[in-house]
């Protein structure tokens, strides 16, 4: 079969067939009387073998080795192809993500595109200072896509850079709330904590709703951030978690401060004082926890809290009794 017919039937161009011949991949078995290349059935089969291996991503050099070396074992080469393919897919996904973020910024011209690219590169810099400057500048003109800032804050370990990123996201509004809420479901505890830290600084009703849902989160750290944030905003549903935090010693000072904010009216103050007293009376309450609960009563106004402190000033635990007596003196002085 002449080269033109082979090209037509195989779909491989005559030019490529000549290239294969120059590399020694596929040599026609014969020549016609006029000197034209003539391919046998085995030659055509080898062409299809070459094309099949090309479709797997092998180079022409690798294909020649695979077809001509009788001792060649494909396992190592296939494993290498798997690795290279994964790397290529990762690179393509990274490029796709970058392009989508540029598109999300709705650039009006190439200057805008270049500005976004510069910001994205700066956010990925190994220099904490460069990342911080990028975060601070991104909030002024809204040039950085929100998703890029969320990804950056969820992976940032430098506290100064993380603070700048949280500030920038808060300035950009509620757009970052949904991806931050997704961060609360991460398998990594550090990512969940960063998501919670950032979410408490986000404005708007959507962020408040996500924080309310987080009161039932499986992660105590996430629950704690949500409870303190909601408590300082006057959300009474945070009270049970805030009391648990005091008992367990988890950020108990901030929890007590949040309870004092919630106890702004008499009814709320008596309810909170009742919760604290109930936990003090609980059999499982250990000495350190009872001490923290007693101290928390200091920030709760009203007769219920005062009465509880009077009783606690006679408590069998001397540390608790002394703390209660001291707090009563402070209340009397006020």
KOLVO-70238 format. One line per 3 residues: their letters; for each residue x, y, z of C-alpha. Coordinates in nm, 3 decimals, padded with zeros to 5 digits. Last residue first. Layout:
<rs>
a> X:Y:Z; ...
</rs>
This chain:
<rs>
xxx> -02.071:05.032:09.313; -01.900:04.963:09.645; -02.164:04.705:09.730
xxx> -02.098:04.523:09.403; -01.723:04.524:09.468; -01.776:04.390:09.819
xxx> -01.999:04.117:09.678; -01.727:04.020:09.435; -01.479:03.981:09.720
xxx> -01.719:03.761:09.916; -01.782:03.545:09.609; -01.409:03.499:09.543
xxx> -01.345:03.414:09.908; -01.624:03.156:09.911; -01.509:02.997:09.581
xxx> -01.150:02.968:09.705; -01.271:02.829:10.039; -01.478:02.554:09.880
xxx> -01.741:02.484:10.142; -01.942:02.778:10.017; -02.042:03.054:10.260
xxx> -01.965:03.339:10.014; -02.146:03.121:09.758; -02.481:03.196:09.921
xxx> -02.423:03.570:09.902; -02.297:03.536:09.545; -02.618:03.359:09.445
xxx> -02.826:03.633:09.601; -02.634:03.897:09.408; -02.683:03.707:09.080
xxx> -03.057:03.676:09.135; -03.090:04.034:09.259; -02.962:04.195:08.942
xxx> -02.644:04.251:08.743; -02.431:03.979:08.580; -02.065:04.067:08.534
xxx> -01.955:03.932:08.871; -02.151:03.610:08.815; -01.874:03.503:08.575
xxx> -01.628:03.491:08.867; -01.846:03.233:09.040; -01.866:03.024:08.722
xxx> -01.488:03.038:08.689; -01.438:02.921:09.049; -01.693:02.643:09.007
xxx> -01.506:02.525:08.695; -01.173:02.517:08.881; -01.334:02.321:09.170
xxx> -01.508:02.060:08.956; -01.873:02.073:08.845; -01.989:01.713:08.808
xxx> -02.245:01.737:09.088; -02.420:02.034:08.932; -02.490:02.312:09.178
xxx> -02.253:02.552:09.008; -02.409:02.463:08.672; -02.753:02.559:08.800
xxx> -02.614:02.881:08.946; -02.469:02.983:08.609; -02.794:02.914:08.426
xxx> -02.994:03.102:08.690; -02.763:03.402:08.662; -02.823:03.398:08.286
xxx> -03.201:03.398:08.328; -03.185:03.667:08.597; -02.974:03.891:08.373
xxx> -03.202:03.834:08.072; -03.509:03.941:08.272; -03.333:04.239:08.428
xxx> -03.196:04.385:08.106; -02.835:04.411:07.982; -02.744:04.057:08.074
xxx> -02.643:03.976:07.714; -02.342:04.206:07.742; -02.241:04.038:08.070
xxx> -02.273:03.699:07.900; -02.035:03.812:07.625; -01.779:03.919:07.887
xxx> -01.809:03.579:08.056; -01.745:03.404:07.723; -01.447:03.629:07.654
xxx> -01.297:03.530:07.991; -01.388:03.162:07.945; -01.188:03.114:07.625
xxx> -01.250:02.743:07.677; -01.231:02.673:08.050; -01.478:02.385:08.036
xxx> -01.731:02.541:08.273; -01.688:02.887:08.121; -01.722:02.750:07.768
xxx> -02.033:02.556:07.865; -02.188:02.880:07.994; -02.114:03.048:07.661
xxx> -02.262:02.752:07.473; -02.587:02.773:07.670; -02.606:03.156:07.632
xxx> -02.559:03.180:07.252; -02.932:03.159:07.183; -02.965:03.496:07.358
xxx> -02.827:03.690:07.059; -02.716:04.029:07.195; -02.442:04.107:06.946
xxx> -02.173:04.034:07.206; -02.337:03.697:07.253; -02.338:03.628:06.879
xxx> -01.963:03.682:06.848; -01.886:03.491:07.169; -02.110:03.200:07.067
xxx> -01.979:03.177:06.711; -01.614:03.174:06.815; -01.687:02.912:07.079
xxx> -01.889:02.689:06.849; -01.599:02.688:06.602; -01.355:02.591:06.878
xxx> -01.593:02.322:07.007; -01.599:02.153:06.665; -01.917:01.952:06.606
xxx> -02.105:02.269:06.510; -02.437:02.342:06.681; -02.360:02.709:06.752
xxx> -02.230:02.719:06.393; -02.587:02.756:06.264; -02.608:03.089:06.447
xxx> -02.274:03.191:06.298; -02.406:03.116:05.949; -02.715:03.326:06.018
xxx> -02.503:03.616:06.142; -02.290:03.596:05.826; -02.604:03.609:05.611
xxx> -02.746:03.900:05.810; -02.460:04.133:05.733; -02.099:04.207:05.818
xxx> -01.808:03.961:05.835; -01.582:03.979:06.140; -01.721:03.663:06.302
xxx> -01.675:03.481:05.970; -01.301:03.543:05.967; -01.229:03.375:06.299
xxx> -01.470:03.092:06.211; -01.296:03.024:05.879; -00.955:03.038:06.047
xxx> -01.073:02.788:06.309; -01.213:02.551:06.048; -00.887:02.570:05.851
xxx> -00.683:02.486:06.163; -00.911:02.190:06.244; -00.856:02.033:05.902
xxx> -01.143:01.821:05.764; -01.305:02.139:05.640; -01.674:02.198:05.714
xxx> -01.624:02.546:05.856; -01.448:02.634:05.532; -01.781:02.600:05.351
xxx> -01.907:02.885:05.569; -01.613:03.092:05.447; -01.714:03.020:05.086
xxx> -02.069:03.143:05.163; -01.969:03.457:05.356; -01.720:03.595:05.105
xxx> -01.974:03.794:04.907; -02.107:03.962:05.223; -01.912:04.286:05.203
xxx> -01.572:04.380:05.053; -01.462:04.561:05.367; -01.508:04.246:05.576
xxx> -01.296:04.052:05.330; -01.018:04.311:05.347; -01.016:04.313:05.726
xxx> -01.001:03.934:05.740; -00.710:03.940:05.492; -00.523:04.201:05.696
xxx> -00.570:03.996:06.013; -00.445:03.683:05.839; -00.136:03.871:05.721
xxx> -00.061:03.983:06.075; -00.129:03.638:06.222; 00.101:03.453:05.975
xxx> -00.047:03.107:05.916; -00.262:03.182:05.610; -00.441:02.888:05.449
xxx> -00.803:02.987:05.517; -00.717:03.355:05.468; -00.572:03.293:05.121
xxx> -00.861:03.078:05.001; -01.104:03.346:05.118; -00.902:03.621:04.949
xxx> -00.896:03.427:04.623; -01.269:03.361:04.646; -01.332:03.736:04.690
xxx> -01.165:03.820:04.358; -00.900:04.088:04.410; -00.956:04.424:04.244
xxx> -01.212:04.558:04.488; -01.057:04.904:04.463; -00.958:04.964:04.824
xxx> -00.999:04.614:04.964; -00.722:04.456:04.759; -00.456:04.698:04.881
xxx> -00.459:04.562:05.236; -00.445:04.199:05.125; -00.167:04.265:04.874
xxx> 00.037:04.452:05.135; -00.005:04.160:05.377; 00.100:03.904:05.116
xxx> 00.409:04.108:05.029; 00.502:04.141:05.396; 00.454:03.769:05.455
xxx> 00.703:03.696:05.175; 00.657:03.352:05.017; 00.419:03.516:04.769
xxx> 00.083:03.355:04.684; -00.117:03.668:04.770; 00.133:03.868:04.564
xxx> 00.071:03.647:04.261; -00.304:03.696:04.290; -00.257:04.070:04.325
xxx> -00.035:04.093:04.018; -00.282:03.887:03.815; -00.567:04.115:03.926
xxx> -00.373:04.426:03.823; -00.278:04.270:03.489; -00.643:04.197:03.413
xxx> -00.743:04.551:03.511; -00.477:04.696:03.281; -00.604:04.462:03.008
xxx> -00.944:04.628:03.013; -01.278:04.642:03.191; -01.199:04.352:03.420
xxx> -01.503:04.172:03.564; -01.328:04.055:03.885; -01.505:03.720:03.840
xxx> -01.325:03.674:03.506; -00.988:03.712:03.676; -01.098:03.459:03.935
xxx> -01.213:03.219:03.666; -00.879:03.256:03.487; -00.684:03.179:03.805
xxx> -00.898:02.876:03.879; -00.854:02.747:03.525; -00.476:02.794:03.549
xxx> -00.465:02.600:03.875; -00.683:02.331:03.722; -00.448:02.309:03.424
xxx> -00.146:02.280:03.653; -00.316:02.009:03.858; -00.416:01.825:03.540
xxx> -00.057:01.841:03.412; 00.081:01.715:03.741; -00.171:01.432:03.743
xxx> -00.078:01.343:03.385; 00.291:01.343:03.471; 00.234:01.108:03.765
xxx> 00.014:00.870:03.563; 00.264:00.873:03.278; 00.542:00.782:03.521
xxx> 00.337:00.489:03.646; 00.277:00.382:03.283; 00.651:00.397:03.221
xxx> 00.729:00.192:03.532; 00.469:-00.073:03.444; 00.552:-00.100:03.073
xxx> 00.837:-00.351:03.100; 01.081:-00.339:02.806; 01.273:-00.661:02.754
xxx> 01.178:-00.692:02.388; 01.293:-00.331:02.323; 01.156:-00.223:01.984
xxx> 00.797:-00.118:02.051; 00.838:00.041:02.395; 01.169:00.204:02.303
xxx> 01.023:00.358:01.989; 00.721:00.480:02.184; 00.941:00.640:02.447
xxx> 01.132:00.834:02.178; 00.803:00.936:02.016; 00.688:01.076:02.351
xxx> 00.419:00.888:02.540; 00.099:01.075:02.624; -00.144:00.784:02.618
xxx> -00.273:00.886:02.273; 00.083:00.855:02.143; 00.078:00.488:02.245
xxx> -00.228:00.427:02.029; -00.080:00.623:01.736; 00.240:00.419:01.744
xxx> 00.046:00.092:01.761; -00.170:00.205:01.467; 00.143:00.272:01.264
xxx> 00.277:-00.069:01.368; -00.035:-00.234:01.224; 00.022:-00.046:00.899
xxx> 00.378:-00.177:00.882; 00.256:-00.532:00.954; 00.007:-00.507:00.666
xxx> 00.288:-00.398:00.436; 00.372:-00.041:00.340; 00.518:00.053:00.000
xxx> 00.728:00.365:-00.039; 00.769:00.478:-00.398; 01.089:00.392:-00.587
xxx> 00.938:00.346:-00.932; 00.970:-00.029:-00.910; 00.780:-00.008:-00.582
xxx> 00.961:00.004:-00.253; 00.938:-00.221:00.048; 00.891:-00.273:00.417
xxx> 00.796:00.084:00.496; 00.984:00.200:00.806; 00.779:00.297:01.108
xxx> 00.955:00.431:01.419; 01.299:00.478:01.265; 01.300:00.849:01.339
xxx> 01.312:00.942:00.970; 01.035:00.688:00.903; 00.810:00.842:01.167
xxx> 00.870:01.183:01.008; 00.777:01.041:00.664; 00.455:00.907:00.816
xxx> 00.393:01.251:00.971; 00.420:01.418:00.629; 00.193:01.155:00.473
xxx> -00.069:01.246:00.732; -00.196:00.987:00.976; -00.570:00.922:00.934
xxx> -00.500:00.551:00.888; -00.692:00.493:00.568; -00.605:00.816:00.385
xxx> -00.245:00.822:00.505; -00.196:00.456:00.404; -00.343:00.529:00.062
xxx> -00.107:00.823:00.011; 00.191:00.622:00.139; 00.145:00.335:-00.104
x> 00.000:00.000:00.000
</rs>
